[in-house]
Amino acid sequence: MSKRVFHHPPEAQSGRKYWRSLGQLEKTPEFNRWLEKEFPQGAAEFQGGEVSRRNFLQLMGASMALAGLSFASCRRQLNLVPFTKGVEWSIPGKALFYATSMPARRGAEPLVVATYDGRPTKIEGNPTHPATAGASSIWAQSAILDLYDPDRSRDFLNKGQKSDSLKFTKALDEILASGGDGSGIAFLVERNHSPTRERLRALAEKKFPKLSWCVYEPTGGISDEVSRVAFGDGILVTPQLDKADVIMAVDCDFLSNSGGNLDQIRQFSSRRKVSATDSKMNRLYVVENRYTVTGGMADHRLRVPASQAGAFLAALANAIGAATKNSELADLAKAWSANTPFADGDKKYVENWVSVSASDLLASKGKSVVLVGDRQPAAVQLLGHAINSALGNLGKTLIGRRTIEKPALTIEQLAAAIDAKSVKALFILGGNPVYNAPADLKWAEKQATVPHVVRLGYHEDETSKSEQGTPRVEWHVPMAHFLEAWSDGVANDGSYTSVQPMILPLFDGWSELDLLSIVAGGQKPAGAELVQETFGERTGGAGDFTAAWAKFLHDGFIADSAPAPEALSYKGSEAAAYAAKAGPVPAAAAGTFEVVFAADSKVDDGRFANNGWLQELPDPITKLTWDNAALISPATAESLGIAEYDLHMRVKRITIKAGEATLTVPALISPGAADNSITLPLGYGRTVVGRVGRGTANLGTGFNAYLLRTSQNPYFVTGATVTPADGMYEMGVTQEHASMEGRGADFTREATLTQYNIVAKEPEGTPTSAYFQKMGMDAHNPKNVSLYSHPPLNSPTSIDPHAWGMTVDLNSCTGCSACMIACQAENNIPIVGKEQVIDNREMHWIRVDRYYASENNDLKDPELISQPLMCQHCENAPCETVCPVNATVHSEDGLNVMAYNRCIGTRYCANNCPFKVRRFNFFDYNQRDVLGHKKGHPFTGLYKWNLTSDKGMPDTLKMQKNPNVTVRMRGVMEKCTFCVQRIQEAKITAKAHSRDTDAIPRVPANAFTTACAQVCPTDAITFGDINNPESNVSKIKADARGYRLLEYLNVSTRVWYLARIRNPNPQMPDAGKLGAFIHPAGETNEAATPTGGHS
Amino acid sequence: MSQVLDDPASEVTLETPVDLRRIPLVANKRDLHWITEHVSRICEGPAPFWWWVCFLITSIVACIGLFCIGYQISNGVGTWGENHPAGWAWDITNFVFWIGIGHAGTLISAILFLCRQKWRTSINRAAEAMTLFAVVCAAIFPGIHVGRVWYAWFLAPVPNANGIWPNFRSPLLWDVFAVSTYFTVSVLFWYTGLVPDLGTLRDRAKSRAAKYLYGIFALGWRGSNRHWRHYELAYLILAGISTPLVLSVHSVVSFDFAASILPGWHTTIFPPYFVAGAIFGGFAMVLTILLPARYLVYPQLRDLVTVDHVDKMAKIILLTGSIVGYAYMMELFVAYYSGNKFECFTFFHARFNTDHSGWYQWAYWWMMFCNVVSPQIFWFKWARRNLIVVFIVCMFVNVGMWFERFVIIVTSLAQDFLPSSWGHYFPSWVEVWTFVGTFGIFLSLFLLFMRFLPMVAMSEVKIVTPEADPHAHGSGVGIDAHHPVEAASDSYKQSH
């Protein structure tokens, strides 16, 4: 049994035959018309109301039928089986797993979805996909909540009036009938890498040859355009980070979640897994304007404003050009010679930094890579390509791939077409241009001038209606979630993936493909047929189509379907001409600031603003929830006089003026940020959004940074002015204290690679071999002695052969926090709202602690380390002895378990927990209105008198809950269980296999894992049976880097941390100050570092 | 008491020198009848106007407190300010504070009784009543602070259908047993002592209802020799049972902290230090109540609760306050001497604040001033005998002892091992008013007690008067000139 088992219908044969006959049937128009009539009937009950129990059951039945692989796609009466009849392969209470993939900006993310009784409940990465191997992103994890979002758009709306799909189809036909050659028809879509969409686009263009097709991604960057210049049309460049020994990332946050880039993160982390047998490790140089997760993983990091990344690269290009005698580089760099990017005091330091890192890159020619952020101007990115070309990295650490996407208009070009009154019908599929188009386009006004606007939207958002509720579109069509619709995609590694529905559209939504197929001349509903056609074209139709299709759906992707890499040749002269035309980014004038617009790590460009899990997820760096803030360096805060904050986490506000626009935002001090560079995450301050996105009544969620963003300066703007504004702003920051207070050696141990190599080679038993175990308090403590030997736990004759344990590799963990969302989805963890977060009452069972450290209180440029912390399952658990009612006890397989039914909520266990990982339900967060509290009104929201307050959760949200995990009520303590429901399932399976034995059979090594370990994009978390020498966890924990927290307390935790290893270049000017967390002798020398504006 | 010099040659019986004579426990040579009259009359006359005013105020405050409790129970502990690092705050602070106050009464009644400290007789009744009411207030907090109040019965050693017993390893469970035992024994002890006085009140009662009620509770007391013999034996036994409880209950309360592993809690010095602190705080509260009662509203009590009583109690406050101060120093020393960085942080940074990192150091310094510095004035006799000074110091001690528990609980929790989980705690209005409300409950109960039961143990006071001692002729004569007792107020003299 590998990972979680895919249960598939055992009798695929009959389904296959069935399918074929219907496949013939479907082509008849009568059949389609019949479907047309049939479907809205069933779904009609959903319109305008919650899902009732009755139609929920129908729905489950329907999706059961859908779920069958061979039946998949068959939305026919024949297959709508009431759930009461049962389906042969369905075992009530057992999950069925289906492969699919999530469309994303950078490429589809291959997934496996668990469904219980026909409702999807949990999304995992597809373990068989080679590029992601079971990992997934926070957005894939949280997509399940989006599916059940009660604020989803439910109705077809004609000018704001409720309508239905038949009327819409009729209206659509009329619009298309008058389309002529299509010169008046325009499409505005998001990027999603679906070959079927491309195919339908081509069909639509055949019908309407002059149709305009515009793809807009507000935070997508311009790397495609740049690689077109540098390498030719249709070529996308992808780094192969597993082949790179030295990586230089310039304003490139390649480790953050940017939608479908997990393969890159995995490639990078595969080179950070040092062990005694393979202690080679890559080296990462990062140049950035603020701390990102990539900067947090850096071995050397340089603070440089985003507008000066080009100047930095020019300096690097000069150094490399001189060494490689490459004149192209010098020519490109020349344009930047007027820039004096670095403050005088830092100049020498930076020059030194550049020259030493350049020699490091040169020393690994062909095994290095320079990554330039796709947000940087073309001229800067071209510098990066030129350097890679000079270093001989093309085709080795950087490969080219031909994209399936044909060129499209930019949103500026589309806006110009609208201005020219040439657009008569505008189809906005997804996206939210009124909110996120460049401010200078004044998109809302433009959109209003188009005669027919059809919007396919997941929510009724800014683009569909104004804040006052006035409709902004002629037709609003509810959009189907990707778990409700057929589609396909291409993953970032080029492989072809499937997207299949798990459930009927909850609110009768249409997918993009549904609408496009009508435009292309087909009929709605179209579904699987459209994808099959694309599939057929791609696979060439050889062999048994049905078997191939079934395998495609079963696997979720076609193995080895990625096209062979394209040969990359850098077109130096074209690039130089292009760069010369674009010119360098001018240096910022003194006294002005640059404002950097960053995609938010959680709500992205704002599309996930109504997802409570994401809103409440702390940002990996700032630990801020429910808000965005202007991130400014401590020195800048000091100079603006806004460095104050108070114990309520209230921070000062600033007014930023960029061009004509101004914006007043709270300012959060961000250690390690470049001075005079202000980072503003996008995606907040939504005005027409569901309840979650609106946030706690009268508090809102963040500020709309798009207001400052123009089409000239989409990613950063220089020359902004900043003035302090009145008033303080309360921030929901989950980690108020960011300094280790000299405790680095106790909690976040680290060493350099050289030190590790010495330690790892030492034979066991010598003092040096215990280097990582004997740091901090543990360096001085005598051996622990127990009066009490835990007979049930430690006896070799224990009934239970397992001992569950976990390892967390601090050298791989980027702090991305996907584990937190995975845990929230798996374990039915509620959100608590911003006010409760401010009160330190967030419920996450696993948290990711982020610490800054430096010597001499250096706030300017500290180091960063992230440490995931979950219940440590202490063998001598301090929580267990103090619970007066025996609600938290130890199991024989070594779990510290919670009996919610027994818990009375004294909170004594939480007080006595040295790791503070226990979470208390201060209110009935699942049943009460967590967003309804009005500041200054004592009896509102959660504080409303319980007896008069509305209770309960929306029916759709109930459908998301994991049926194997209790939904906790108020007044009980909860905490990480090591996903005990998965452990029990595995044990039951093992028991069922062993049949006639009374003993508990041993679960095979690595047969299953916890939600956090499963999701982890870098495999930093490993879970398993430490009694089983075959298990990964017992092998990993044996590494020299393994240590446990607070060993001196003799709590004997079951979680081993693997020390962080830094790989500094000894020649670098900052090499000496690295590893400030601990001194080589194991003593602390870290100064108390107040951070995040808080100390 | 006189002393006979055994000198056959002189055969002269000398009077004890004036300086060495015992100061009479009842001033102004009040006789037995006077005591009965003046103590019983408090319960018998119509309730004075001030009583109604006070009772109205305290009962309104108590009702606000009860509303807050109801609101908290109905909505959840979230209505308080507690959060993730600080799982306990005002709730347990208030619990330990009230339990501490509840110590003085039983100590006065039981330990001083066994030590034959006869001066205890005039204050023990009120002090014991105060103990009971303080324990009632204390018991509210562990009851309501749990997340699911309706399951608090899981603490009882009753295995439910699944055969689950409470966890006998948990100090919180020991607390339940210790406090409930203490309360039960204190009630029995107090009630036993009340029986002879209830007999007196029954005999004096004019209304049928009073006669009936006092009669029931007097348990047929007739003052026979046999009754007295049984009574005194029962009283002695209960005193013997109560004495270890005085020491055990606060030791057990301190185990809540001492048995944990949290720096700032995990301290072996806690049991004696908590007991001393409890006596310290308890005596301060006895004086806080008795001084106004004796000075403002019942001047007749001045002859029973004399300045000498106040002086003695002030000495106990000085002694226990110094023990507490020593414990504070010891905590700091042990933290330093252990070399444990977490301990050192809690004591020197979070509390003592040698740098910027302490958030609650103001509470620590309040505690230090109130508990260690302010009682030092009692080294001076004038201060011990100046009722205003005594009252002010007692108020400081009351505040200081509350802060001591706040410091122990909140500063230790707010900044423990992992800096990432550090957090701040701020009380909510519900929490503040619940605490204020317990003062309303406490004072309301005390006012009812003053109104319906004899505040001074008449029978016991009578036993320590010279008249009760067949061998007491002559003692006490002429003392008044040297130790003038406080004069009753003019208005009182006129009316009596």
Interface residues (C-beta under 8 A of the other chain):
Chain A: L647 H648 Q735 E736 H737 A738 S739 M740 E741 G742 R743 D746 F747 G776 M777 H780 Q836 D839 N840 R841 E842 R847 D849 R850 Y851 Q867 L869 P878 T881 V882 C883 P884 V885 N886 R902 C903 I904 G905 T906 R907 Y908 A910 N911 N912 P914 F915 K916 R919 F920 N921 F922 F923 D924 P938 L942 Y943 K944 W945 N946 L947 M969 R970 G971 V972 M973 L1046 L1049 V1051 A1088 P1090 S1095
Chain B: Y71 S74 N75 G76 V77 G78 T79 G81 E82 N83 H84 P85 G87 W88 P142 H145 V146 G147 R148 Y151 A152 F154 L155 I164 W165 P166 N167 R169 S170 P171 L172 L173 V176 D256 A259 S260 I261 L262 G339 N340 K341 F342 F345 D355 H356 S357 W359 L413 Q415 D416 F417 L418 P419 S420 S421 W422 G423 H424 F426 W429
